[in-house]
Amino acid sequence: MPEDKQYFVERFAADPLTADVEQEVTLSLFAPGDEIGVSRLYHAVYGDAYPVEDYYIPRRILELNREQQLSSVVCKTEDGVIVAHGALYRSSPPFAGLLEVGQYLVLKSHRRRNIAEMINTYVHGPLAESLPVEGIYAEPVTNHIVTQLFGVQAKMADYAVQLGLLPPSQGWDGASGRMSCFLQFKTVRDRPHRVHLPERHRDILDFILADRDFQRTFAEASDTLPTDGQTVHQVQAFPGTGTARFQFPSLGADFSRVLEGLESEALREGCVTLQAFLNLGQAEVGGAVERLCADGWFLGGYLPRWFDSDGLLMQKILERPDYAAIRLHNDKARALLERIRAEQEKTAPLQGKFVLT
């Protein structure tokens, strides 16, 4: 029988993970031999429902850590049972030096011991110091403020709002619409460089950047597209989420045609949330913003080091987010959401009110 996801799901189900809650726990960097315990923990927390099959297969956990696609921290009892996990890992950004923080899992029996907070401190400390990381970002959910506060604890700041990123079933019970997420960033090693800010969004971007932890030279973006060259792009689809991401490291004269094709294909695939990531290192980024806004897209926020140079998030939503379910942790987050919603209403108004608490 092949050692695939189904094999390990059946194996773990036949021998459920348990751990002595009276034992002390210690944190450490992932080491060979930990992979079976990490996979068992994913099964204990998610059953067979986690969407990434690799995390159920110990061999893949080991390979991903060796390749530094996933850099794990584990929390063990005195008996060596892994009861919690956190990580820095390669995700959506084209720039390999910008890592996402997350994959926080704690065995249910151990969730009253502040282990998640301990992992958060360890990930942003010893783990980050052991890696060639230049920036860290997070995508905290907004149905509660716990993961947002993890970012605050780590001195991360809010830079973008992703409206309607996930379907309700991905996040919590009882919500009537899609769930939104924030984007938080922290600089580890700065690279000062020149970026071009679209005049249309300059006021909001100035607000976002007021508490930045990096140095930049800001220039005004051109409001026209390039007259030559081809657009470089990549597509990231997330099955079951209804979301598609379009990355644009470089714009060309064919941007409008490329965008139309990408959007049409995403809609055929049933996507209801579209995201475009634009490179602020290119002066003509303002022309792309004008083109997008003319077709119902609106600002999401600022993305430090997304392409190595900074990026800009634009978004388009076809279903109303559950604004009433949004919970935010501070005044900046609330004010940013208000500004992003106002931008959205300029392009494609949605019905209904939302409450910030």
Protein Blocks (a to p, Z undefined) as FASTA:
>chain_A
ZZdfklmmmmmmmmccdddfkbccddddddehjlmmmmmmmmmmnommbfblklmmmklm
mmmmmnomaccdddddfkopafbdcdddddfblblkbcceehiacdfklmmnommmmmmm
mmmmmmmmmpccfbdcddddfkbcklmmmmmmnopacfbdcehkbcfklmoghiabdcdd
ddddddfbdcdddddddfklmmmmmmmmmmgcbdcddddddfbdcfedjddddddddehk
lpacdddfbacfklmmmmmmmmmmmmmnopabdcddddfkbmklmmmmmmmmmnopacfb
dcehklopacddddddfbdcdfklpccfbfklmmmmmmmmmmmmmmoccedddddZZ
